[in-house]
Amino acid sequence: MLLVGQIQVLAVMKIQDLKTFLGQHYYLSLVQFFVSFISIQLYVFFYHIIVRTSTWKRILAGIWTFEVNTISIMKPAKKAPYTSLVISWLLTFFIMAVSVVYGNLAVKHRRGLFVSRHNVIRWSERLFVLTSFGIIVCSEMRRNTIEFPTLFVYSMLSNIFVVIFAASIRKPNFYHLDAIGDHILIGQLYYLNFFALYMGYVWTTVSGFELIEYHPM
């Protein structure tokens, strides 16, 4: 899912007319954010009902949630250089590997930054929404001295949480095995937080390059 989201980012940034249109109509980014916020809240709240519907309805609900949340944080009105995309891609998968190793070690030694299932779900939603809104707001800033530290803080928050997330989901009895498709719900939230981390890296590096007046490819 993460690779699909990253490929979409690369494809959308190639569409100059779309970037120009969204740059001229800033309110559409806020509409996207609102739809994303409502979608993720409804998806989590009604998930126990969704999983009992027909297969095509479950797939449609999953694709809708995946796409609206992917698009809302993409900020395609602004173009990121390939250097930022590559650095962010490498950092994201490095942190993913670190989180897996840390999670396994934490469970093995029964010590670590664990949170309850309820808090994993609640903070997954909150951090994704916070990061999405932060990226949208920062896209309209004209001062990199404010934009860079703001995005850096959002990225660090996501960075810490994905490690906590990875450790927590490895705890015994974390999943509700009696609930249909419970792993799909957690997987969707896991993806959203890593995609938020990826986009946080992208726009933090872009802002950092602009701050030091470096213009990579």
Secondary structure, DSSP 8 states (H G I E B T S, - for coil): -HHHHHHHHHHHTT-HHHHHHHHH-THHHHHHHHHHHHHHHHHHHTHHHHTTS-HHHHHHHHHHHHHHHHHHTT-TTS---HHHHHHHHHHHHHHHHHHHHHHHHHHHHT-S----HHHHHHHHHHHHHHHHHHHHHHTT-S-HHHHHHHHHHHHHHHHHHHHHHHHHTTSTT-S-TTSTTHHHHHHHHHHHHHHHHHHHHHHHHHHHHHHTT----
